[in-house]
Amino acid sequence: MGTEDEPKRPVLKRLPTPASRRRLSAQAGLREVMGQFATGVTVLTAGGERAHGMTANAVTSVSLEPPMVLCCVSRAARMHEAIVTAGSYAVTVLASDQKDLAKYFADWRRPAGLAQFDSVDWTAGPQTGAPLLDGALAWLECELAEVHEGGDHSIFLGRVVASSRGTAQESLVFYSGGYHQIDGRVRASA
């Protein structure tokens, strides 16, 4: 503790950083911010000689006419080559009780190729042959229409060639770094 005779130190305050100079730290900052955006959870799959599955939340509807959806996949991911090789992909929209599937297809240690589907129930998509996981909310099969560069990812634009709805009622959601459930009773707020 100082005495009254000691001069007071000035209080230093950090001036706000101008908006033009504010930047997020590369991946960590962007992941933290985007983690606040709740998304559905899907498993992307591709059939054929390089069959593969991958948990993904970067999937969205693009157009109703013609029906199109997109998914974004890292160019370093095995899924990237699987989609390019197959020329198609499928999207399984996971139900709330399928968190273990989401974790399984996010784990890079699972077997490669078709062997990774040995421990899960699935059906080959009638249009693409891509695995469609049983018990889901919905499924889409897409023929690859276009590929666009998006930084370290590719944006795969797919023309929907088949779609169907399952009997599950509750959705699996990814938010703030974790899985959550949304049931069919959720209503829009006024």
C-alpha positions in Angstrom: 0.0 0.0 0.0 1.2 3.5 -0.8 1.2 6.5 1.4 -0.5 9.8 0.7 2.9 11.3 -0.1 3.4 9.0 -3.1 2.3 10.3 -6.4 -0.8 8.5 -7.8 -0.2 6.4 -10.9 -2.3 7.3 -13.9 -4.9 4.7 -14.7 -4.1 3.2 -18.1 -7.1 2.4 -20.3 -6.9 0.5 -23.5 -8.5 2.4 -26.3 -11.0 0.5 -28.4 -9.5 -1.0 -31.6 -11.1 0.6 -34.7 -13.4 -1.8 -36.5 -11.1 -1.7 -39.6 -8.3 -3.2 -37.5 -10.3 -5.8 -35.6 -9.6 -9.4 -36.8 -10.5 -12.8 -35.5 -7.7 -15.1 -34.7 -7.6 -17.5 -37.7 -9.6 -20.7 -36.9 -10.2 -20.4 -33.2 -12.1 -17.1 -33.3 -14.2 -18.1 -36.3 -15.0 -21.5 -34.8 -16.1 -19.7 -31.6 -18.3 -17.3 -33.4 -19.8 -19.9 -35.8 -20.4 -22.2 -32.8 -23.2 -19.8 -31.8 -25.1 -20.6 -34.9 -27.2 -23.7 -34.3 -27.3 -26.1 -37.2 -28.8 -29.5 -37.9 -26.5 -32.5 -38.0 -26.1 -34.6 -41.1 -23.9 -37.5 -42.3 -22.7 -37.0 -45.9 -22.0 -40.3 -47.7 -20.7 -41.3 -51.1 -20.9 -44.7 -52.6 -18.7 -46.4 -55.2 -15.1 -47.5 -55.0 -14.1 -44.8 -52.5 -17.3 -45.1 -50.3 -17.1 -42.8 -47.3 -19.2 -41.1 -44.7 -18.6 -37.8 -42.7 -20.5 -35.9 -40.1 -21.3 -32.4 -41.5 -23.3 -29.3 -40.6 -22.3 -27.2 -43.6 -25.3 -28.3 -45.6 -28.1 -26.1 -46.9 -30.9 -25.9 -49.4 -30.1 -23.8 -52.4 -33.1 -24.0 -54.8 -36.5 -25.6 -55.0 -36.7 -25.4 -58.8 -34.6 -27.2 -59.7 -34.2 -28.9 -56.4 -30.6 -28.3 -55.2 -28.6 -28.5 -52.0 -25.0 -27.8 -51.2 -22.4 -29.1 -48.8 -19.0 -27.8 -47.9 -16.1 -30.2 -47.5 -12.4 -29.6 -46.7 -10.2 -30.4 -49.6 -8.0 -32.3 -47.2 -10.9 -34.6 -46.1 -11.3 -38.1 -47.5 -14.9 -37.2 -48.2 -13.8 -34.7 -50.8 -12.2 -37.3 -53.0 -15.1 -39.7 -52.4 -17.7 -37.1 -53.7 -15.5 -36.2 -56.7 -14.9 -39.8 -57.6 -18.6 -40.9 -57.2 -20.0 -37.8 -58.9 -22.8 -37.8 -56.3 -23.5 -37.7 -52.6 -26.2 -38.4 -50.1 -27.3 -36.5 -47.0 -28.8 -38.2 -44.0 -30.4 -35.7 -41.6 -29.9 -37.1 -38.1 -32.6 -37.6 -35.5 -32.1 -36.7 -31.8 -31.2 -40.3 -30.8 -28.4 -40.5 -33.4 -25.7 -38.6 -31.5 -23.6 -41.7 -31.5 -23.7 -41.9 -35.3 -22.7 -38.2 -35.5 -19.7 -38.9 -33.2 -18.8 -42.1 -35.1 -18.7 -40.4 -38.5 -16.7 -37.5 -37.1 -14.0 -39.9 -35.8 -11.1 -40.3 -38.2 -10.1 -43.6 -36.6 -13.0 -45.5 -37.9 -12.4 -48.0 -40.7 -11.9 -46.8 -44.3 -14.2 -47.5 -47.3 -17.3 -49.6 -47.0 -16.0 -51.2 -43.8 -16.9 -48.1 -41.9 -20.6 -48.9 -42.5 -20.4 -52.5 -41.2 -21.4 -51.4 -37.7 -24.3 -49.2 -38.7 -27.7 -50.0 -40.3 -28.0 -48.5 -43.8 -29.6 -48.9 -47.2 -28.0 -48.1 -50.5 -29.6 -45.1 -52.1 -31.7 -46.2 -55.1 -30.4 -43.3 -57.3 -26.7 -42.9 -56.2 -25.9 -46.1 -54.3 -24.6 -43.9 -51.4 -25.4 -45.3 -48.0 -28.5 -43.8 -46.3 -28.4 -44.3 -42.6 -31.5 -45.9 -41.0 -33.6 -44.2 -38.4 -33.0 -40.6 -39.6 -35.3 -37.7 -40.0 -34.8 -37.4 -43.8 -32.5 -38.4 -46.7 -31.4 -36.7 -49.9 -29.6 -38.1 -52.8 -27.7 -35.7 -55.1 -25.9 -35.8 -58.4 -22.9 -33.5 -58.4 -23.8 -30.4 -60.5 -21.0 -28.0 -59.8 -17.9 -27.6 -57.6 -16.7 -24.2 -56.4 -13.6 -23.2 -54.4 -14.3 -21.7 -51.0 -11.0 -21.2 -49.2 -9.7 -24.5 -47.9 -13.0 -26.2 -48.7 -15.0 -27.1 -51.8 -18.6 -26.2 -52.2 -20.4 -29.1 -53.8 -23.6 -28.1 -55.4 -25.9 -31.1 -55.9 -29.0 -31.6 -57.9 -31.5 -33.6 -55.7 -32.5 -36.8 -57.5 -34.3 -38.4 -54.6 -35.6 -37.3 -51.2 -37.6 -38.9 -48.4 -38.8 -38.3 -44.9 -38.3 -40.7 -42.0 -40.6 -41.3 -39.1 -38.4 -39.8 -36.4 -39.8 -36.6 -34.9 -36.9 -35.0 -33.0 -33.9 -33.3 -34.5 -30.2 -33.5 -33.5 -28.7 -30.0 -33.4 -25.1 -28.8 -33.0 -24.6 -25.6 -31.0 -21.8 -24.2 -28.9 -19.5 -27.2 -29.4 -22.1 -29.8 -28.4 -25.1 -31.8 -29.5 -28.6 -30.9 -28.4 -32.1 -32.1 -29.1 -35.0 -30.2 -30.7 -38.4 -31.9 -30.5 -41.2 -31.6 -33.0 -43.2 -29.4 -30.6 -41.0 -26.4 -31.1 -43.1 -23.5 -32.4 -42.1 -20.2 -34.1 -41.9 -17.3 -31.7 -44.0 -14.2 -32.4 
